[in-house]
Amino acid sequence: MDEVVIITGAGTRVGLHCALRLKQQGYRVLAHYHSERPELEQLQHQGIPCLQADLACPEGIEQLAEELRQRCHSVRALVHNASAFETTPDDPAEASALFERFYRIHMLAPYRLNRALAEALNRSQALHSDIVHITDIFADNPNPAFDIYCASKAGLANLSLSFAKQLAPKVKVNAIAPGPIRFKEWHSEAVKQQIIGQTLLRSEGGEEAIYLALQALLDNPYTTGSTIKVDGGRSIAHL
Ligand SMILES: NC(=O)c1ccc[n+]([C@@H]2O[C@H](COP(=O)([O-])OP(=O)(O)OC[C@H]3O[C@@H](n4cnc5c(N)ncnc54)[C@H](OP(=O)(O)O)[C@@H]3O)[C@@H](O)[C@H]2O)c1
């Protein structure tokens, strides 16, 4: 396959939006997804190939890494968007299981894919290729109710720095740290209003705000090892 941009977790929400916008910008996009969803038709309609994998299990990570390595001779960018977001359960055994799951999705999968695709990123025809890790403003200032989620995103932020050092000078490696971009369906109206009230810009960001940060990173030839916060100012306002 010719030079591609790969994005994980592209079956819905931010990942779906970014995959469609990248395609609209003329990139050849390869999308990873987890669950079968009606939204996948939007990707198929645009001719975007989709690969399924469960990144919470080692076999799923290995299968995706190997499939991408074999399929992609040259990679323009690799965007790690796949993520899960849940409060930490009180039960210790359940918390341990969640720890394993989040560690695999947020750290092991990006690590394994970065290693598997390093050569293909080095073969990019562009001056630089890119890895973009989507983290969270909670990586720097954790919410204790989500401590495992926050710790695994902090691990991803740290890996982003290691890969920036390891893969220079060809590959730029950066992170995007979102704040409240798109509430989950389970967020109550009261919680939404409370969180919006904690931003300086007084709104939910929306998927396009993440796409614009991603595009800015792909376009910038002199940025690596950095993090763009896309949080409406929440991290400096009330956290
Ligand atoms: N939305 C926000 O306000 C916000 C705030 C802070 C940070 N972020 C970060 O921004 C990124 C996009 O946010 P989002 O809200 O669009 O994310 P999301 O809906 O929570 O999840 C993104 C994708 O990850 C996939 N995923 C979940 N479990 C997976 C697994 N076991 N294996 C493979 N893929 C899996 C999901 O697929 P399925 O649904 O099919 O499982 C989904 O398509 C994420 O990295 C998120 O952590 C978002």
The ligand as a MOL file (V3000), in Angstrom:
LIG
                    3D

  0  0  0     0  0            999 V3000
M  V30 BEGIN CTAB
M  V30 COUNTS 48 52 0 0 0
M  V30 BEGIN ATOM
M  V30 1 N -13.7170 12.9950 24.5550 0
M  V30 2 C -13.0680 13.7470 25.4270 0
M  V30 3 O -13.6360 14.7160 25.9660 0
M  V30 4 C -11.6350 13.4400 25.7840 0
M  V30 5 C -11.0610 14.0310 26.9080 0
M  V30 6 C -9.7430 13.7320 27.2130 0
M  V30 7 C -9.0230 12.8720 26.4180 0
M  V30 8 N -9.6060 12.3220 25.3320 0 CHG=1
M  V30 9 C -8.8350 11.4040 24.4850 0
M  V30 10 O -9.0550 11.7150 23.1240 0
M  V30 11 C -9.1440 10.5150 22.3450 0
M  V30 12 C -10.4810 10.4600 21.6180 0
M  V30 13 O -11.5380 10.6470 22.5440 0
M  V30 14 P -12.9300 9.9050 22.3620 0
M  V30 15 O -13.8060 10.4250 23.4420 0
M  V30 16 O -13.3470 9.9690 20.9550 0 CHG=-1
M  V30 17 O -12.4810 8.4060 22.7320 0
M  V30 18 P -13.4210 7.1560 23.0250 0
M  V30 19 O -14.7050 7.2970 22.3250 0
M  V30 20 O -13.4620 6.9290 24.5110 0
M  V30 21 O -12.5670 5.9270 22.4510 0
M  V30 22 C -11.8780 6.0410 21.2340 0
M  V30 23 C -11.8600 4.7270 20.5540 0
M  V30 24 O -11.0940 3.7550 21.2930 0
M  V30 25 C -11.6580 2.5140 20.9880 0
M  V30 26 N -11.3710 1.4610 21.9740 0
M  V30 27 C -11.8770 1.3160 23.2240 0
M  V30 28 N -11.4780 0.1480 23.7470 0
M  V30 29 C -10.7090 -0.4620 22.8140 0
M  V30 30 C -10.0460 -1.6920 22.7540 0
M  V30 31 N -10.0940 -2.5900 23.7620 0
M  V30 32 N -9.3550 -2.0030 21.6360 0
M  V30 33 C -9.3150 -1.1490 20.6040 0
M  V30 34 N -9.9310 0.0430 20.5920 0
M  V30 35 C -10.6310 0.3870 21.6860 0
M  V30 36 C -13.1540 2.7810 20.9510 0
M  V30 37 O -13.7820 1.7820 20.1770 0
M  V30 38 P -15.1090 1.0470 20.7280 0
M  V30 39 O -16.0130 2.1600 21.1880 0
M  V30 40 O -15.5830 0.3260 19.5590 0
M  V30 41 O -14.6890 0.1880 21.8710 0
M  V30 42 C -13.2420 4.1360 20.3270 0
M  V30 43 O -13.4600 4.0980 18.9480 0
M  V30 44 C -8.9470 9.3600 23.3280 0
M  V30 45 O -7.5990 8.9740 23.3260 0
M  V30 46 C -9.3090 9.9670 24.6570 0
M  V30 47 O -8.6720 9.3570 25.7650 0
M  V30 48 C -10.9050 12.5820 24.9880 0
M  V30 END ATOM
M  V30 BEGIN BOND
M  V30 1 1 1 2
M  V30 2 2 2 3
M  V30 3 1 2 4
M  V30 4 1 4 5
M  V30 5 2 4 48
M  V30 6 2 5 6
M  V30 7 1 6 7
M  V30 8 2 7 8
M  V30 9 1 8 9
M  V30 10 1 8 48
M  V30 11 1 9 10
M  V30 12 1 9 46
M  V30 13 1 10 11
M  V30 14 1 11 12
M  V30 15 1 11 44
M  V30 16 1 12 13
M  V30 17 1 13 14
M  V30 18 2 14 15
M  V30 19 1 14 16
M  V30 20 1 14 17
M  V30 21 1 17 18
M  V30 22 2 18 19
M  V30 23 1 18 20
M  V30 24 1 18 21
M  V30 25 1 21 22
M  V30 26 1 22 23
M  V30 27 1 23 24
M  V30 28 1 23 42
M  V30 29 1 24 25
M  V30 30 1 25 26
M  V30 31 1 25 36
M  V30 32 1 26 27
M  V30 33 1 26 35
M  V30 34 2 27 28
M  V30 35 1 28 29
M  V30 36 1 29 30
M  V30 37 2 29 35
M  V30 38 1 30 31
M  V30 39 2 30 32
M  V30 40 1 32 33
M  V30 41 2 33 34
M  V30 42 1 34 35
M  V30 43 1 36 37
M  V30 44 1 36 42
M  V30 45 1 37 38
M  V30 46 2 38 39
M  V30 47 1 38 40
M  V30 48 1 38 41
M  V30 49 1 42 43
M  V30 50 1 44 45
M  V30 51 1 44 46
M  V30 52 1 46 47
M  V30 END BOND
M  V30 END CTAB
M  END
